[in-house]
Amino acid sequence: MDAILLFLSVALPWAAGTAWLRFLPKGAPLPWATAIGYGHFVGILALTLLMRATSLAGLKWNFWALAAALAAFGLVPAWRCANRRAALAMPDLRADWAGLARWKAVVAAILLAVVAVRYAGLLLEIVWRPLFAWDAWMQWATKARVWFELGHMAPFVPVGEWIAADPARVFTDPAPSYPATVPLLQVWSALALGRWDDALMNVPWFACGVAMGFAFHGQARAWGVSAFLAAVGTYLLMTVPFVNIHVALAGYAELHMAALYGLSAMAFFLWARDGDARQGWLALVLALALPLVKKPGIFWLASFVPAWLVLLRPRAAAIGLAVAAVAGVGALFFLRETGFRVFNYALTADVDTAEVTKALAQNLFQMGNWNLLFWLVPAAAFAAWRKLLDGPLAGMTAMVGFGAYFLAVVFYFSIAGEWVSDFSTVNRAVFHMVPLLAFWMLALVERRFHGPPEPLRLR
């Protein structure tokens, strides 16, 4: 019975989101891989917003009432679809394999089968292991446990406010200001089970990992990457050790942040290149959700601005951004003496630059956290350096550059430098960029070996 209820808790929002992406858009339906992958994230965003609204209205959560609302949400596009038979057909799935040479089809099938086996093992890790990771049970699941027991959301405040307030109405933990999306996903699983279970409630992390793989493969194919190369890229992303860690040791926000940021960026660049409004809406919805998952999401949301500017006015934007970057570094040398804080990260002049650089190099290139990812991405950029500013690739390069700049500021100018040196935060911060980096790598390889740059529709 637990398995059935958990399956329903995952399948209902996933199916509802997929229905909106596959049935509603006019014209040819989105490819199945894209609709399935993005459908999960559309569904869980709709679910958590529904849970917030229900709580705000003063109503207690009920799994079956929420499930009925999700089912109705998913039935709307199916009911309005003019050609359900075309929407349910799967020619795009068959076409992916039809044109492949036999050896490529065999290799691609083996790689995807390895991913499937790997994720089956990760699912067992989730259902067998109680909540384990430190921040997961100290800063995130605290909220989920309280809200599940109450049946609605309740405020979390700093300790000082909690001591002065009514302890029956106000709660505290080490991170009371963290956004609610991640805990709400755990509450949803617990509501489905009808009890608190700090292992089974983490199944949404498995679903997130699987959906990210579907969406990545679908968008790689939409970009024009061959089915074989898309399978190789999906295998590389889905088997990165640190990605697998955040699936198996569920409870952190990083997996959802990385997936939402990477997938919103992919949709944004496809919209910029092709003018596909459906991709534009996907990019907008997922990008706006970033601050709802974790506060640094506002900075990743800001990374769309330089990408947009470079796509609109490549030369002028590139010069302006370079000047702004240099000016920003100059300002940081002054501000770090003032103790200025950004999201509780105090700027400081005490960062050991050499130690941070050494720790970054060890984490990215020497240790086993990332396999060969951080060797392959710069290698692809070097091999295709003449293509870095071609068409929509210029926007991707600008976004990657913004991300690297943002992380460098955090690591070299704030107290977070200590957490790089002790290996406690560095990989989680870098993780947010990983799906985007993998997609950028595939796009560079594709452009390096195939044809001229594509025109931009947004001009």
NORCOR-V388581 format. One record per pair of residues at least 24 apart in sequence whose C-alpha atoms are under 7 Angstrom apart, sorted by sequence separation. I is the first residue (numbers start at 1). J is the second residue. D is the distance in Angstrom with one decimal. If there is no record, write none. Layout:
i=I j=J d=D
i=I j=J d=D
This chain:
i=14 j=39 d=5.7
i=17 j=42 d=5.0
i=213 j=238 d=6.5
i=14 j=40 d=4.2
i=17 j=43 d=4.2
i=260 j=286 d=5.7
i=261 j=287 d=6.4
i=13 j=40 d=6.7
i=16 j=43 d=5.9
i=260 j=287 d=7.0
i=14 j=43 d=5.2
i=261 j=290 d=6.9
i=13 j=43 d=4.3
i=260 j=290 d=6.8
i=13 j=44 d=5.7
i=142 j=173 d=7.0
i=257 j=290 d=6.5
i=13 j=47 d=6.6
i=139 j=173 d=6.3
i=139 j=174 d=5.8
i=138 j=174 d=7.0
i=139 j=175 d=5.4
i=257 j=293 d=6.5
i=209 j=247 d=6.4
i=144 j=183 d=4.6
i=148 j=187 d=5.5
i=143 j=183 d=6.1
i=144 j=184 d=6.3
i=253 j=293 d=6.5
i=206 j=247 d=5.7
i=253 j=294 d=6.8
i=141 j=183 d=5.9
i=144 j=186 d=6.1
i=205 j=247 d=5.4
i=140 j=183 d=6.0
i=144 j=187 d=5.4
i=396 j=440 d=6.6
i=205 j=250 d=5.9
i=212 j=259 d=6.0
i=219 j=266 d=6.8
i=223 j=270 d=6.8
i=202 j=250 d=5.9
i=208 j=256 d=6.8
i=202 j=251 d=6.6
i=24 j=77 d=4.9
i=16 j=70 d=6.5
i=20 j=74 d=6.6
i=23 j=77 d=5.6
i=12 j=67 d=6.9
i=16 j=71 d=6.5
i=19 j=74 d=5.7
i=23 j=78 d=5.7
i=24 j=80 d=7.0
i=13 j=70 d=6.2
i=16 j=73 d=6.3
i=17 j=74 d=6.6
i=20 j=77 d=5.5
i=24 j=81 d=5.8
i=12 j=70 d=6.6
i=16 j=74 d=3.7
i=19 j=77 d=6.4
i=23 j=81 d=5.5
i=29 j=87 d=6.0
i=12 j=71 d=6.7
i=15 j=74 d=6.9
i=19 j=78 d=6.5
i=353 j=412 d=6.4
i=360 j=420 d=7.0
i=377 j=437 d=6.9
i=384 j=444 d=6.1
i=387 j=447 d=7.0
i=31 j=92 d=6.2
i=351 j=412 d=6.2
i=356 j=417 d=6.3
i=359 j=420 d=6.3
i=380 j=441 d=5.9
i=384 j=445 d=7.0
i=387 j=448 d=6.8
i=351 j=413 d=6.6
i=359 j=421 d=5.4
i=391 j=453 d=5.7
i=381 j=444 d=6.8
i=390 j=453 d=5.7
i=391 j=454 d=6.0
i=23 j=87 d=5.8
i=349 j=413 d=6.7
i=356 j=420 d=6.0
i=377 j=441 d=5.5
i=380 j=444 d=6.5
i=384 j=448 d=5.4
i=391 j=455 d=6.3
i=392 j=456 d=6.7
i=22 j=87 d=6.2
i=348 j=413 d=5.8
i=356 j=421 d=5.4
i=380 j=445 d=6.4
i=391 j=456 d=6.4
i=347 j=413 d=5.6
i=348 j=414 d=5.1
i=351 j=417 d=5.9
i=355 j=421 d=6.3
i=131 j=198 d=5.3
i=347 j=414 d=4.0
i=348 j=415 d=6.2
i=130 j=198 d=5.4
i=131 j=199 d=5.6
i=346 j=414 d=5.6
i=347 j=415 d=6.3
i=130 j=199 d=4.3
i=345 j=414 d=6.1
i=346 j=415 d=5.9
i=129 j=199 d=5.7
i=345 j=415 d=6.2
i=128 j=199 d=6.6
i=182 j=253 d=6.2
i=345 j=416 d=6.8
i=127 j=199 d=5.4
i=126 j=199 d=6.2
i=127 j=200 d=5.1
i=126 j=200 d=7.0
i=126 j=202 d=6.5
i=126 j=203 d=6.7
i=336 j=413 d=6.6
i=311 j=392 d=6.5
i=123 j=206 d=6.2
i=311 j=394 d=6.7
i=310 j=394 d=6.6
i=311 j=395 d=5.5
i=310 j=395 d=5.7
i=308 j=395 d=6.6
i=307 j=395 d=4.2
i=307 j=396 d=6.5
i=61 j=151 d=5.2
i=60 j=151 d=4.9
i=61 j=152 d=6.2
i=307 j=398 d=5.2
i=60 j=152 d=5.4
i=306 j=398 d=6.2
i=307 j=399 d=5.3
i=306 j=399 d=6.6
i=304 j=399 d=6.6
i=303 j=399 d=5.6
i=55 j=152 d=5.1
i=55 j=153 d=5.9
i=303 j=402 d=6.0
i=303 j=403 d=7.0
i=181 j=292 d=6.2
i=182 j=293 d=6.5
i=181 j=293 d=5.5
i=179 j=292 d=5.6
i=179 j=293 d=5.8
i=136 j=251 d=4.6
i=179 j=294 d=5.9
i=133 j=249 d=6.0
i=136 j=252 d=5.2
i=178 j=294 d=6.6
i=132 j=249 d=6.6
i=135 j=252 d=6.9
i=112 j=231 d=6.8
i=273 j=392 d=6.1
i=108 j=228 d=5.9
i=115 j=235 d=6.4
i=272 j=392 d=6.9
i=126 j=248 d=5.4
i=108 j=231 d=5.6
i=112 j=235 d=6.5
i=115 j=238 d=6.8
i=125 j=248 d=5.6
i=126 j=249 d=7.0
i=269 j=392 d=6.4
i=104 j=228 d=6.2
i=108 j=232 d=6.8
i=111 j=235 d=6.1
i=115 j=239 d=6.9
i=122 j=247 d=6.8
i=122 j=248 d=5.3
i=242 j=369 d=5.3
i=63 j=191 d=5.5
i=241 j=369 d=5.4
i=242 j=370 d=6.1
i=63 j=192 d=5.8
i=241 j=370 d=5.8
i=240 j=370 d=5.4
i=241 j=371 d=6.8
i=96 j=227 d=5.6
i=240 j=371 d=6.1
i=48 j=181 d=6.2
i=48 j=184 d=6.2
i=312 j=459 d=6.4
i=40 j=211 d=6.2
i=262 j=433 d=6.8
i=265 j=436 d=6.9
i=38 j=211 d=7.0
i=258 j=431 d=6.3
i=262 j=435 d=5.0
i=37 j=211 d=4.2
i=254 j=428 d=6.5
i=258 j=432 d=4.0
i=262 j=436 d=4.5
i=36 j=211 d=6.9
i=37 j=212 d=5.8
i=257 j=432 d=6.0
i=258 j=433 d=6.2
i=258 j=434 d=6.8
i=259 j=435 d=6.7
i=37 j=214 d=4.7
i=38 j=215 d=5.8
i=258 j=435 d=6.6
i=36 j=214 d=6.6
i=37 j=215 d=4.0
i=254 j=432 d=6.6
i=9 j=189 d=6.2
i=34 j=214 d=6.4
i=33 j=214 d=5.1
i=34 j=215 d=4.7
i=33 j=215 d=5.9
i=273 j=455 d=6.5
i=274 j=456 d=7.0
i=275 j=457 d=5.3
i=6 j=189 d=6.6
i=9 j=192 d=6.1
i=273 j=456 d=4.6
i=274 j=457 d=5.8
i=275 j=458 d=6.6
i=33 j=217 d=6.8
i=34 j=218 d=4.5
i=272 j=456 d=6.0
i=273 j=457 d=5.5
i=33 j=218 d=4.7
i=34 j=219 d=6.3
i=272 j=457 d=6.0
i=6 j=192 d=6.4
i=272 j=458 d=5.6
i=5 j=192 d=5.7
i=6 j=193 d=6.9
i=31 j=218 d=6.8
i=5 j=193 d=6.2
i=2 j=193 d=6.2
i=10 j=204 d=6.7
i=237 j=435 d=6.9
i=237 j=438 d=6.7
i=233 j=442 d=6.8
i=225 j=446 d=6.0
